[in-house]
Amino acid sequence: MIERYTFHERICHWLTGFAYTYCLMTGLALYTPYLFWMAVILGGGPVSRFWHPWVGVAFVAAAVWMHALWRGDMVLSDADKRWLDSTKQYATNQDASLPPQGRFNAGQKVFYWLMYYGAIVLLISGLVMWFPELVPFSWRAIRPIFVILHECAALVTIGAFILHIYMGLFFVPGSLDGMLFGRVSRQWAKAHHRLWFEHATGETSRKEPLV
């Protein structure tokens, strides 16, 4: 077994995930009456309305913390671009045909940047809706713009979040273990993140990368 994530990285990840999940549920409950049952199980409409923006601030703060931890690992490289051109092989579990990846593959990096910039848009648009009296121009004129921005950012991040959960739980077995316990098997690391495995262990794979 080798270390995949540090304790601080795992705490940051789960804090971000749980905060986002709460905002997702309360936001959908406030968005449509068909999903108001989510607010009911979370304490009711007034409780959800009160805590939604506060937990949203916590989500953004956790995302900024995550950015401080991982921004260096999330830069897209030429190998990542080749990986993105080979997503068909990834979707069909032909990992041997993919360019070797570092600590995070290109798909994880795209998800990260979607969530990071989505969090910024959600924060700015949410603050304008939260404190309309502080807006220095006509609230009635600009309110629809910020509401639409908030909704669009929410839809994009919700789609990415659902895909992230599916990939971590079902598509790539072993991923959840790394985030729960911080360690993964050497075989898993070598199969899914060969460049990171070689850097972490000092070992070099005998198999030449197929690019």
Contacts in CASP RR format, 6 or more apart in sequence:
PFRMAT RR
TARGET T0000
AUTHOR 0000-0000-0000
METHOD contacts of the structure
MODEL  1
MIERYTFHERICHWLTGFAYTYCLMTGLALYTPYLFWMAVILGGGPVSRF
WHPWVGVAFVAAAVWMHALWRGDMVLSDADKRWLDSTKQYATNQDASLPP
QGRFNAGQKVFYWLMYYGAIVLLISGLVMWFPELVPFSWRAIRPIFVILH
ECAALVTIGAFILHIYMGLFFVPGSLDGMLFGRVSRQWAKAHHRLWFEHA
TGETSRKEPLV
1 183 0 8 1.000
1 184 0 8 1.000
1 185 0 8 1.000
1 186 0 8 1.000
2 183 0 8 1.000
2 184 0 8 1.000
2 185 0 8 1.000
2 186 0 8 1.000
2 189 0 8 1.000
2 197 0 8 1.000
2 200 0 8 1.000
2 201 0 8 1.000
3 182 0 8 1.000
3 183 0 8 1.000
3 200 0 8 1.000
4 178 0 8 1.000
4 179 0 8 1.000
4 182 0 8 1.000
4 183 0 8 1.000
4 184 0 8 1.000
4 189 0 8 1.000
5 13 0 8 1.000
5 178 0 8 1.000
5 179 0 8 1.000
5 182 0 8 1.000
6 182 0 8 1.000
7 182 0 8 1.000
8 69 0 8 1.000
9 69 0 8 1.000
9 70 0 8 1.000
10 179 0 8 1.000
10 180 0 8 1.000
10 182 0 8 1.000
12 62 0 8 1.000
12 65 0 8 1.000
12 66 0 8 1.000
12 69 0 8 1.000
13 66 0 8 1.000
13 179 0 8 1.000
14 179 0 8 1.000
15 58 0 8 1.000
15 62 0 8 1.000
15 65 0 8 1.000
16 59 0 8 1.000
16 62 0 8 1.000
16 63 0 8 1.000
16 65 0 8 1.000
16 66 0 8 1.000
17 59 0 8 1.000
17 62 0 8 1.000
19 55 0 8 1.000
19 56 0 8 1.000
19 58 0 8 1.000
19 59 0 8 1.000
19 62 0 8 1.000
20 59 0 8 1.000
20 115 0 8 1.000
20 157 0 8 1.000
20 161 0 8 1.000
22 42 0 8 1.000
22 51 0 8 1.000
22 52 0 8 1.000
22 55 0 8 1.000
23 52 0 8 1.000
23 55 0 8 1.000
23 56 0 8 1.000
23 59 0 8 1.000
24 154 0 8 1.000
24 158 0 8 1.000
24 161 0 8 1.000
25 38 0 8 1.000
25 39 0 8 1.000
25 42 0 8 1.000
26 38 0 8 1.000
26 39 0 8 1.000
26 42 0 8 1.000
26 48 0 8 1.000
26 49 0 8 1.000
26 51 0 8 1.000
26 52 0 8 1.000
26 55 0 8 1.000
27 48 0 8 1.000
27 52 0 8 1.000
27 154 0 8 1.000
28 35 0 8 1.000
28 38 0 8 1.000
29 35 0 8 1.000
29 36 0 8 1.000
29 37 0 8 1.000
29 38 0 8 1.000
29 39 0 8 1.000
29 40 0 8 1.000
29 42 0 8 1.000
29 45 0 8 1.000
29 48 0 8 1.000
30 39 0 8 1.000
30 45 0 8 1.000
30 48 0 8 1.000
30 49 0 8 1.000
30 52 0 8 1.000
31 151 0 8 1.000
36 45 0 8 1.000
38 48 0 8 1.000
39 45 0 8 1.000
39 47 0 8 1.000
39 48 0 8 1.000
42 48 0 8 1.000
53 126 0 8 1.000
53 130 0 8 1.000
56 122 0 8 1.000
56 123 0 8 1.000
57 123 0 8 1.000
59 119 0 8 1.000
60 119 0 8 1.000
60 120 0 8 1.000
60 122 0 8 1.000
60 123 0 8 1.000
63 115 0 8 1.000
63 116 0 8 1.000
63 119 0 8 1.000
66 116 0 8 1.000
67 116 0 8 1.000
70 104 0 8 1.000
70 112 0 8 1.000
73 103 0 8 1.000
73 104 0 8 1.000
74 104 0 8 1.000
74 109 0 8 1.000
74 112 0 8 1.000
74 113 0 8 1.000
75 109 0 8 1.000
76 106 0 8 1.000
76 109 0 8 1.000
79 99 0 8 1.000
79 100 0 8 1.000
79 101 0 8 1.000
79 102 0 8 1.000
79 106 0 8 1.000
79 195 0 8 1.000
79 211 0 8 1.000
80 101 0 8 1.000
80 105 0 8 1.000
80 106 0 8 1.000
80 107 0 8 1.000
80 109 0 8 1.000
81 106 0 8 1.000
82 99 0 8 1.000
82 211 0 8 1.000
83 90 0 8 1.000
83 98 0 8 1.000
83 99 0 8 1.000
83 101 0 8 1.000
83 105 0 8 1.000
83 106 0 8 1.000
83 107 0 8 1.000
84 106 0 8 1.000
84 107 0 8 1.000
84 110 0 8 1.000
86 97 0 8 1.000
86 98 0 8 1.000
86 99 0 8 1.000
87 107 0 8 1.000
89 95 0 8 1.000
89 97 0 8 1.000
89 98 0 8 1.000
90 98 0 8 1.000
90 105 0 8 1.000
95 191 0 8 1.000
95 192 0 8 1.000
96 207 0 8 1.000
96 210 0 8 1.000
97 210 0 8 1.000
98 210 0 8 1.000
99 209 0 8 1.000
99 210 0 8 1.000
99 211 0 8 1.000
100 194 0 8 1.000
100 195 0 8 1.000
100 205 0 8 1.000
100 209 0 8 1.000
101 192 0 8 1.000
101 193 0 8 1.000
101 194 0 8 1.000
101 195 0 8 1.000
101 196 0 8 1.000
102 193 0 8 1.000
102 194 0 8 1.000
102 195 0 8 1.000
102 196 0 8 1.000
102 199 0 8 1.000
103 193 0 8 1.000
103 196 0 8 1.000
104 112 0 8 1.000
104 193 0 8 1.000
105 192 0 8 1.000
105 193 0 8 1.000
111 160 0 8 1.000
111 163 0 8 1.000
111 164 0 8 1.000
114 156 0 8 1.000
114 157 0 8 1.000
114 160 0 8 1.000
115 157 0 8 1.000
115 160 0 8 1.000
115 161 0 8 1.000
118 153 0 8 1.000
118 156 0 8 1.000
118 157 0 8 1.000
119 157 0 8 1.000
121 149 0 8 1.000
121 150 0 8 1.000
121 152 0 8 1.000
121 153 0 8 1.000
122 150 0 8 1.000
122 153 0 8 1.000
122 154 0 8 1.000
122 157 0 8 1.000
124 146 0 8 1.000
124 149 0 8 1.000
125 146 0 8 1.000
125 147 0 8 1.000
125 149 0 8 1.000
125 150 0 8 1.000
125 153 0 8 1.000
126 146 0 8 1.000
126 150 0 8 1.000
128 135 0 8 1.000
128 142 0 8 1.000
128 143 0 8 1.000
128 146 0 8 1.000
129 143 0 8 1.000
129 146 0 8 1.000
129 147 0 8 1.000
129 150 0 8 1.000
132 139 0 8 1.000
132 143 0 8 1.000
133 139 0 8 1.000
135 142 0 8 1.000
167 175 0 8 1.000
168 174 0 8 1.000
168 175 0 8 1.000
168 176 0 8 1.000
169 175 0 8 1.000
169 176 0 8 1.000
172 192 0 8 1.000
174 184 0 8 1.000
174 188 0 8 1.000
177 183 0 8 1.000
177 184 0 8 1.000
178 184 0 8 1.000
186 197 0 8 1.000
186 201 0 8 1.000
189 196 0 8 1.000
189 197 0 8 1.000
189 200 0 8 1.000
190 197 0 8 1.000
190 205 0 8 1.000
194 205 0 8 1.000
194 209 0 8 1.000
197 203 0 8 1.000
197 205 0 8 1.000
198 204 0 8 1.000
198 205 0 8 1.000
END
